[in-house]
């Protein structure tokens, strides 16, 4: 799986997908683009049985506390050959842990001891054959999901009651397939849920689903998730065109040609990894680990072209702590970058296995999910 570890107290939660035997003749959902049948050349896995699992591990020693089979069967859609059917990171409020398996549209809620409380189906979500990337978001008593599919005819955002799994609201949206997770921002005395997209960037009231404002979208694949710096939301995309935008939340109506769009930058963005906002600066990172540092509010360039010391391919998004930015690569290296307006690589640490999931940080420890192992790194931690 490529989902990130989630930690609450002394427990770590993970999801995984295990591939089984071939089922002759099995095929996923059909995709139609511009009136023509479309099969993604990198799509795999629809002809094999899949087992989706949710696990809890001890944060002290990595012991598996429980392991639950959430779903077994043929998948609704293919996944990218470099991806996973368990790419969506779970979320927890300390009472229940929520796991989403995207292409199936299946959501599961478990107690901390592994007892299944409820499951819900949103219906299959077609994503041109490469899999779902968006993760669930908790807001008060709601669990919110952005479900954009293929050409956008069936796209929607929905909120479920986190206690029961019952749908509270659902809003259709004419936005084609995206892979980004929405973000929450506080602006103008209210909470907003901001969603990235090719056609539109749209903010909703998270309690009701009411649209608050929108801006012209990225006109590219919305894979990186938005990030927040104060009341500024930074959205980005890296393919086929590169674009990052800073938008001041709190508006109304169409804010495309208004001062709410604070800045645009057309270099340095990634196809897959999200940027990171930290202490008033936003760090864009390319898929090869090249960093750009901008002022989050003004877009002023602090530096461009900040490189890591050895070749790298990134799928994990950066994380930050204690004045440092961490970049983890598919080559198994984690680069420690000094946060601030001057680029400096402080250290390179090597685990020796691919890292596709973003690390998790808590209580002085870094939890890194590699291709084959989960590592706990920090004071008093083993590996």
N, C-alpha and C positions, 0 to 999 in steps of 0.2 A: 504493500500500500504506500501511497504518497501523502496520506493525511498526516498532519502534525500531531505530536503528543499533546494531550491536554492534562493539566495537573490541578488537583484539588486536594489540599491537605497532604496526606501520605499516599495518595493514589494517582496513578497515571492511566489515562484512557487512550486506547488506540483502536482503529479499524483496519481490517485487512480483507483482501479478496484472494481466494485460492482457486486456481484454475483446475478443472477436472477433465474428464474424458471428452473426446470428440463425439458429437451427435450428428451423424450423417444427415445432410440436407438442411440442417438448421440455419436460419438466417435472421438477422435483426430487422428492425423497421426499415422500410424503404424511404429514401430521401429524394426529393424532387427540387432542383434548383433551376430557376429560369425555364420551367416547363420541361426539363429533361431529368430523367433518372440519374442519380448521382451516387457513386460508391467511392468513399474516401480511400485513396491508394494506401494509406497507412493504418486503416482500420482493421482491427483483429479482435478475436475473442467471442464473436457471436455464435460460433459453431461448437462451443465447449460449455459444459455445465460449470457454473460458478458458485462458490460458497462465500457469502459475505459474513464476516465475523466481527464482534465487538469484544474487546479484552480490557481487563483491569489488571494493572501491575502494581506492586509495591514500589513506592518512590525511594524506599530505604535500600532495598537490595535487588530490585528488578524481578522478584518472584511473581509468577502469574497467579493472581488471586481468583479470577474467574475468566471464562472464555465462553461466549455465547454465539451460537449460529443464529444470525438474524434472518437470513434468507438463502435458499438454495434453488437453482434452476438455470435455465437459459437466459442470458441477458437480453434486455429490450433492444439494445443498440451495441455497435462495436465500440471499442476504445482505441485511442492512438497506441501504436505499438510501443511507444516510449512512456505511455501513461499507465493508469491503474483504474480499476473499477472502485477502488477505495481511495479516491483523491480528496474527498470532502472531509474536512476536519470536524470532529464532534465538538459539542459545547456542553457545559454543565453549569448549574446554579448551586451545586453542593448538595442538592436533594435528589435530582435526577440527572442522568447523562443522556444526551440526545445524539443519535447517530443517523446520518442521512446518506443513503446510497442513491446517487442522483439519477442515472439513466432509468432506473426502475421507478423513481419517484417515491421511494419507500423511506419512511421515517420511523425510528424506534426510540422509545423512552425506557430506560432501565433505572432501577434504584441503584444506590451505590454498592449494594451487595450483589447486583447482577440479576435481580428479579425483573422480568418484563412487566411494565406497567401498562403501556399502550403501544400500538403501532398504527400508522396511518399511511394511506396511499394517495399520492397526488396525481397518479397516472404517469405513464412513461414519458420521458423527456428526450426528444431527439436533438442531437447536437452535431449534425453533419458527420456522424460516425467517429468522433474523437473523444467522446465522454464528457461528463459534467464536471465543472470545476468549482462551482459556487458552494459555500458552506452555510449552515444555518446561523442566524443571529438572534440572540436573546434580547428582548426589550420588555421589562417589567414581567407581566404574566404571559407574554406572547413569544412565540417562536416564529421567526420570519424567514422566508425563502424567496429568492429571486430565481424564477424558472423561465428563462428565455430559450426558445427552441428554433431550430432551422431557419425558416424565413420570417418568423415572428407572428404567423397567423394564430398560433396557440400560446404565445408567451403570456406570462402573468407573474405578479408578485402576490404572495399570500401570507397570512398570519394565522397560526394555530394556537389554541389555548394550551399552554405548556403542561397543564395538569392533566388534561383529558385527550389531547390530540384533535379536538373538534375545531373545524375551521371557523375563524372569527370574521375574517374578511378576505376577499380575493379581488384583485384589480387586473383586468386584461391590459396589455400594452403592445403596441405595434412596434416591437423592437426585435431584430433578428438575434440569433444565437449569441450568447455571451457566456463568459466563464468567471466573471468577477463576483466577489462577495460584496454586498452593499455595506455601507458604513453609517453609523449614527453620529450626528453632530448637533450641538446645542447652539442655536442662533436666534436672535430677535425674540428671546423669551420663550422659545418653543423647541421641541425635539424634532429632528428631521431624519428621515432615512433616505440616503442618497445612493442612487443606482447608476452604474456606468452602462454605456451602450453605444452601438454603432450609430444609430440614428439620433438618439436623444440621451442626455443626462437628465434624469428625472428625480425630484425629491418628493417624498410622500410623508404624510403624517403617520408615524408608526402605529399609533393607537387605532386609526380608522382606515388607513389606506388612501385618504384624500390626497390628490395631487396638490402640491404647494407651488412648485416652479419647475421649469425645464429649460435646458439650453441645448443648442445644436450639439450632436454627439461627436464621437471621435472619428467617424468615417473609416474605421479600421477595426480589427478584431479586438473586442473588449475583454481581454484576458487578465491583465493586472487589476487588482482591486484598488478602489480609491483609498486615499489616506487623508487624515485630518490634522490640521494645525490651527488650533483655536476655532474660529468660525470659517476657516478657509478649507475647502475640499479640493484636493489635487487628484485629477483623473488622468489616465495615460493609456497609450497603446503603442505597440512597436511594429505592427505588421498589418497591412502592407505599407502603411505610412507611419512615420514617427510623429507623435504629438503628445504633449503634456499641457494641461490647463489648470490654472488656479481660479476657482470660483468661490466668491463670498456667499455663504449660505444666508438664509433669511429673506430671500426675495419672494416675488409672486409673479405668476404668468410666465411668459417667454422672456428670459433674461439674456438671450443670445447676444444682442447688440446693445447691451447696457454696461455700465461700469461694474456690475457684479462679476463679469468675467475680467479678472484682474490682470491676467497675463497668459501668454501662450509661448511654448518652446518646442521647436521642431527637430530636436536631436536627442540622442542619448537614452531613449526609452527602450524597454525590453518587450519582447514578444510574450514571455511567460512570467518572470518575477515581477512582483509589485514593487513600487518605490517605498520609501519609508520617510516619515516626517518625525523629526527629533529636535527639540529645543529651538524651534523657530526656523529650522532649515529643512528642506526636502532633498533627499538623495535619490536621484534616478540611477538605475543600474541596468546595463545592457545584459544580454544573455551570455556575453563573454566576460562580464565582471568589470566593465569600464564604468566609472562613476562620474556623475555630474552633480554638483552641489548648488542649489538655488535658494534664495530667500523665499520662504513659503508664501509671504504676503505680496511681495513685489515682483518675484520672478528674476530678481537680479542674480546674475551668474557669479558665484563665488569661485568655482573652478570647474573645468571641463577636462575630460580625458584622463581621469585618475585611474591608473592601472594597478592590477594585482601583479605580483612578481613572477608568476608562472602561468602558463595557459590554463584557462578555466572555462567550463560551461555551467551556467547556472539555471536551475529550475526552482530551487528554494528562494523564498523572499528574504530580504535582510531583516535582522532584528537588532535592537540597540539596548545598551545598558552602560551605566557608569562612564559616560563620555566616549563610548566605543560603538562602532558599527560592525556587525559580524556578517560575512558573506560565506555561504557554504556551497560547495561545488559538486558536480557529478563525478569529479575525479577524486573526491574524498577529502578535499582540503577545506579548512575554514580560515578565512583571512580576517584578521583583526585590524580595523581601520580606525584611526583617530577621528572622532567626530569634530566638526568645526569647519571653518572656511578654507583651511589649508589641508590638502590631501597628504596623508602619511600612513603607510602600512606599518603597523606595530609588530605584527607577528603572523606567521603561518603555521597552523597546526594540522597534522595529517592523521586521518583515521584509517585510510586505506580501503574504503568502500564508498560507493556512490551515495550522495545525499540529495534526495529530491524533495524532502519535507523541510519546512522552515523549523528551526530549533525553537524550543520553549524554555523560558527563563523563570526561575522562581527560587527564592530563599538562598541565593548565592550559588545556585547550580544551573548548569546548562544541560538540557536533555536533547540529544540529537538522535533522530531516527535515521539510521543508515539502511542500505539495501538489505542487510541480513541481521543487524543487531540494533538494539537501543542502548545508547551510551548516556551515563550520568557523569558529568564532569564538574568538579568543584571541590571545595573543602570537605574532606571526609567522605567523598563519593568514590565508589568503585566504578568499574566500567564493564 
